[in-house]
């Protein structure tokens, strides 16, 4: 997936371009708001990562102009951490808001999340087809048959427990936000559903008999642990 990175800081941009490239994205970096708008007029981008502190136009104004130009998902990536800025950015049409400094795993998870919600193209590796079997250390998840094994032994899960495990196993080591899990597994909004998620996580850990496999990332969400980490 081609991704537009709007960032004027050379060091930040260089590091982020390298990370995105390693995870299957094709990042195109621009330095100003006007350059971003010009690039988007050409189309072909799956997600926009938009810094707010741009040298020519304020990022909020750029977001508003992007939204009038295209429906391409926008993730604001900024050091402005106050709630008012978050609300303003989302009201302008941003799909997500990430505060610097951030965990790159979380940023990647948010990119995947907005791409799925909007039907955007996911990055692909050498093989375009999704695997039918997911293997993460001792865990084997067969998507077609909905069969799960841990250390070679069958584990029987409920429908939602399987969906939850399959979601985490698709990107082992990547943190999935609570809101994202609720949206993908329960097909509903986050509000009022947090306790349901916690109960299913606890049940899943117990049935896997390896509770350390499903890690809690405090204040963010959950991830399936990579072996050896």
C-alpha positions as CSV (number, residue, x, y, z in Angstrom):
1,X,0.0,0.0,0.0
2,X,1.3,3.5,-0.9
3,X,1.2,5.7,2.2
4,X,1.7,9.5,2.2
5,X,3.9,10.7,5.0
6,X,3.6,14.5,5.6
7,X,6.5,15.3,7.9
8,X,9.0,18.2,7.8
9,X,11.5,16.8,10.4
10,X,14.2,15.0,8.5
11,X,15.2,12.6,11.3
12,X,11.7,11.6,12.2
13,X,10.8,11.1,8.5
14,X,13.8,9.0,7.7
15,X,13.2,6.7,10.7
16,X,9.5,6.3,9.9
17,X,10.1,5.7,6.2
18,X,12.5,2.9,7.1
19,X,10.0,1.3,9.5
20,X,7.1,1.5,7.1
21,X,9.2,0.0,4.3
22,X,10.1,-3.0,6.4
23,X,6.4,-3.7,7.1
24,X,5.3,-3.8,3.5
25,X,4.3,-0.2,2.9
26,X,5.5,2.1,0.1
27,X,5.9,5.4,1.9
28,X,6.0,8.7,-0.1
29,X,7.3,11.5,2.0
30,X,6.5,15.2,1.5
31,X,7.5,18.2,3.7
32,X,4.6,20.7,3.4
33,X,0.9,20.8,3.4
34,X,0.8,22.1,-0.2
35,X,3.0,19.2,-1.4
36,X,0.7,16.8,0.4
37,X,-2.4,18.2,-1.3
38,X,-0.7,18.1,-4.7
39,X,0.3,14.5,-4.2
40,X,-3.2,13.5,-3.1
41,X,-4.7,15.0,-6.3
42,X,-2.8,12.3,-8.1
43,X,-4.5,9.6,-6.1
44,X,-3.3,6.2,-5.3
45,X,-2.7,6.5,-1.5
46,X,-4.2,4.2,1.1
47,X,-3.5,6.2,4.2
48,X,-2.1,9.7,5.1
49,X,0.2,10.2,8.1
50,X,-0.2,13.9,8.8
51,X,2.1,16.0,11.1
52,X,0.4,19.2,12.4
53,X,3.5,21.4,12.7
54,X,4.2,22.0,9.1
55,X,6.2,24.9,7.8
56,X,3.6,26.4,5.4
57,X,0.1,25.5,6.5
58,X,-1.2,24.4,9.9
59,X,-1.9,20.7,9.9
60,X,-5.5,21.2,11.0
61,X,-6.2,23.3,7.9
62,X,-4.5,20.7,5.7
63,X,-6.7,18.0,7.2
64,X,-9.8,19.9,6.3
65,X,-8.6,20.5,2.8
66,X,-7.7,16.8,2.4
67,X,-11.2,15.8,3.5
68,X,-12.8,18.1,0.9
69,X,-10.5,16.6,-1.7
70,X,-10.5,12.8,-0.9
71,X,-11.8,10.2,1.4
72,X,-8.3,8.7,2.0
73,X,-7.9,7.9,5.7
74,X,-5.9,10.4,7.7
75,X,-4.0,9.7,10.9
76,X,-2.7,12.8,12.6
77,X,0.8,12.2,14.1
78,X,1.7,15.0,16.4
79,X,3.3,16.2,19.6
80,X,0.1,18.1,20.5
81,X,-1.3,15.9,23.3
82,X,-4.1,18.1,24.7
83,X,-7.7,16.8,24.5
84,X,-8.9,19.9,22.6
85,X,-6.5,19.3,19.8
86,X,-7.5,15.6,19.6
87,X,-11.2,16.6,19.4
88,X,-10.6,19.3,16.8
89,X,-8.6,16.9,14.6
90,X,-11.2,14.2,14.7
91,X,-14.0,16.7,14.1
92,X,-12.1,17.9,11.0
93,X,-12.3,14.4,9.6
94,X,-9.1,12.7,10.8
95,X,-9.7,8.9,11.2
96,X,-7.2,8.6,14.1
97,X,-4.9,10.7,16.3
98,X,-1.4,9.6,17.5
99,X,0.7,11.5,20.0
100,X,4.5,11.7,19.7
101,X,6.5,9.9,21.0
102,X,4.7,6.8,20.1
103,X,5.4,3.0,19.9
104,X,5.9,2.1,16.3
105,X,4.0,-1.2,16.8
106,X,1.0,0.8,17.9
107,X,1.3,3.2,15.0
108,X,1.4,0.2,12.5
109,X,-1.7,-1.3,14.2
110,X,-3.6,2.0,13.8
111,X,-2.6,2.2,10.1
112,X,-3.9,-1.4,9.6
113,X,-7.1,-0.5,11.6
114,X,-8.1,2.5,9.6
115,X,-7.2,0.7,6.4
116,X,-9.6,-2.2,7.3
117,X,-12.4,0.2,8.4
118,X,-12.3,2.1,5.1
119,X,-11.7,-0.9,2.8
120,X,-8.2,0.3,1.9
121,X,-5.5,-2.0,0.5
122,X,-3.4,-3.8,3.1
123,X,0.3,-4.1,2.5
124,X,1.4,-7.4,1.0
125,X,4.6,-9.4,1.0
126,X,5.8,-11.8,-1.7
127,X,2.6,-13.8,-1.3
128,X,-0.7,-11.9,-1.9
129,X,-3.1,-14.6,-0.6
130,X,-3.8,-14.6,3.2
131,X,-2.6,-17.8,4.9
132,X,-5.3,-20.4,5.9
133,X,-3.2,-21.4,8.9
134,X,-1.6,-19.0,11.4
135,X,1.4,-20.3,13.4
136,X,2.7,-18.2,16.3
137,X,5.2,-20.2,18.4
138,X,3.2,-23.0,20.1
139,X,-0.2,-21.7,18.8
140,X,-1.7,-23.0,15.5
141,X,-4.9,-21.3,14.3
142,X,-6.7,-22.9,11.3
143,X,-8.9,-20.2,9.9
144,X,-11.1,-22.4,7.6
145,X,-11.9,-25.1,10.2
146,X,-11.7,-22.7,13.2
147,X,-9.4,-25.2,14.9
148,X,-6.8,-24.2,17.5
149,X,-3.9,-26.2,18.9
150,X,-1.4,-25.2,21.6
151,X,1.7,-27.3,22.0
152,X,0.1,-29.9,19.7
153,X,-3.1,-30.2,21.8
154,X,-6.6,-29.2,20.6
155,X,-8.2,-26.2,22.3
156,X,-11.9,-25.7,22.1
157,X,-12.9,-22.0,21.9
158,X,-16.2,-20.2,21.6
159,X,-16.9,-18.2,18.4
160,X,-15.9,-14.9,19.9
161,X,-12.8,-16.4,21.6
162,X,-11.7,-17.8,18.3
163,X,-12.3,-14.5,16.5
164,X,-10.3,-12.7,19.1
165,X,-7.4,-15.1,18.9
166,X,-7.4,-15.1,15.1
167,X,-7.3,-11.3,15.1
168,X,-4.3,-11.2,17.4
169,X,-2.5,-14.0,15.5
170,X,-2.8,-12.2,12.2
171,X,-0.1,-9.7,13.4
172,X,1.8,-11.3,16.3
173,X,3.7,-8.8,18.4
174,X,1.6,-5.9,17.2
175,X,-0.6,-4.2,19.8
176,X,-4.3,-4.1,19.0
177,X,-6.2,-1.3,20.7
178,X,-9.2,-2.2,22.8
179,X,-11.5,-0.1,20.5
180,X,-10.1,-1.8,17.5
181,X,-10.7,-5.3,18.9
182,X,-14.3,-4.5,19.9
183,X,-14.9,-3.1,16.4
184,X,-13.4,-6.1,14.6
185,X,-14.7,-8.9,16.8
186,X,-18.0,-7.6,18.1
187,X,-18.8,-5.2,15.2
188,X,-19.9,-2.5,17.6
189,X,-18.5,0.6,19.3
190,X,-16.1,0.6,22.3
191,X,-18.5,2.3,24.7
192,X,-19.9,-0.1,27.3
193,X,-18.2,-3.2,25.9
194,X,-14.9,-3.0,27.8
195,X,-15.9,-5.6,30.4
196,X,-17.0,-8.0,27.8
197,X,-13.5,-7.9,26.2
198,X,-11.8,-8.3,29.5
199,X,-13.9,-11.4,30.3
200,X,-13.1,-13.0,26.9
201,X,-9.4,-12.2,27.3
202,X,-9.3,-14.0,30.7
203,X,-11.2,-17.0,29.3
204,X,-8.9,-17.2,26.3
205,X,-5.8,-17.2,28.5
206,X,-7.2,-19.9,30.7
207,X,-8.2,-22.2,27.8
208,X,-4.8,-21.7,26.0
209,X,-3.1,-22.8,29.3
210,X,-0.3,-20.3,28.4
211,X,-1.6,-17.0,29.8
212,X,1.6,-15.3,28.9
213,X,0.8,-15.6,25.2
214,X,-1.8,-12.9,25.4
215,X,-0.1,-9.8,26.7
216,X,-1.8,-6.7,28.1
217,X,-0.2,-3.4,27.0
218,X,-1.4,-1.1,29.7
219,X,-3.5,1.8,28.5
220,X,-3.5,0.5,24.9
221,X,-4.8,-3.0,24.4
222,X,-3.5,-6.5,23.8
223,X,-1.1,-8.5,21.6
224,X,-0.1,-12.1,20.9
225,X,3.4,-12.5,22.2
226,X,6.1,-13.5,19.8
227,X,8.2,-16.5,20.9
228,X,11.4,-15.4,22.7
229,X,10.3,-11.9,23.4
